[in-house]
C-alpha cells in the first residue's frame, strides 16, 4: 500500500507530487488537484480528485509537497 497525504492535511494552493492517472504534479484547490492535461496533442486545464473521495472519482494519492 502506498503511503499518501490525507485530504485533511493538504494546503490549498500548494503543489504536490502525486500518483495519479494523468499527471505527476498538481495544485490542490481545496476540492481536487488542478493540472494541465495533454490529450491528442492539445493541452487544457483539468481536475482529478483525492483518493480519499473513493471510487470512481478518487484517483490521486499526493506523496509530498513540491517546493
C-alpha positions, 0 to 999 in steps of 0.5 A: 500500500502506498503511503499518501497525504490525507485530504485533511492535511493538504494546503490549498494552493500548494503543489504536490507530487502525486500518483495519479492517472494523468499527471505527476504534479498538481495544485490542490484547490481545496476540492481536487488537484488542478493540472494541465492535461495533454490529450491528442496533442492539445493541452487544457486545464483539468481536475482529478480528485483525492483518493480519499473521495473513493471510487470512481472519482478518487484517483490521486494519492499526493506523496509530498509537497513540491517546493 
